[in-house]
Amino acid sequence: MCGFWSVDGNLSITNELNSALFNRPGLKQEQMYVRDEFGRLLERERISSNEHLTRAILRERAATEEERQKAQRFAKQLEEKDRELKKHDAYYKEQLARLEERSAQFYKVTTEQYQKAADEVSARFKRYESHPICADLQDKILQCYRQHAQETLSCSALASQYLHCVNHAKQQSMLGRGG
């Protein structure tokens, strides 16, 4: 005989042990107690996991809500800055238009004043136009002097005509001015 086994192959000892273990009077209650404890343990774990998951979800929702509120605040600030920039832009465009208008008016007035002053100066100081008098005689005298550089008295008749012509022009000029 070897161990718990009988020669005929019966498990007599094993059967007795099994029967003693599983047919004990409090075994069913112990099994139920262990099963209940295990169930309560699993329930506590499930509840703890659910609580942990719920807290994580709530934290995530709070963080998401905070980010959403930040985004709304930034959007409002951005809209306010945009309105402010548009207001400044309109103000500066208006100021630029005013300056351009003033500049145009100033240019117009300045141009008018300049033209008026130029007209006054022109009226006050009429241009004196001079025309050479007795120009043909003057040319003849100069030519004579060049030809007779050593004999200048030979040009005296022309010089006398030129002098007479100049005096005559002076008299005409005096009569023309009323003096």
HELIX and SHEET records of a PDB file:
HELIX    1   1 SER A   12  PHE A   22  1                                  11    
HELIX    2   2 LEU A   27  ARG A  124  1                                  98    
HELIX    3   3 ALA A  135  GLN A  147  1                                  13    
HELIX    4   4 THR A  152  CYS A  155  5                                   4    
HELIX    5   5 SER A  156  ARG A  177  1                                  22    
END                                                                             
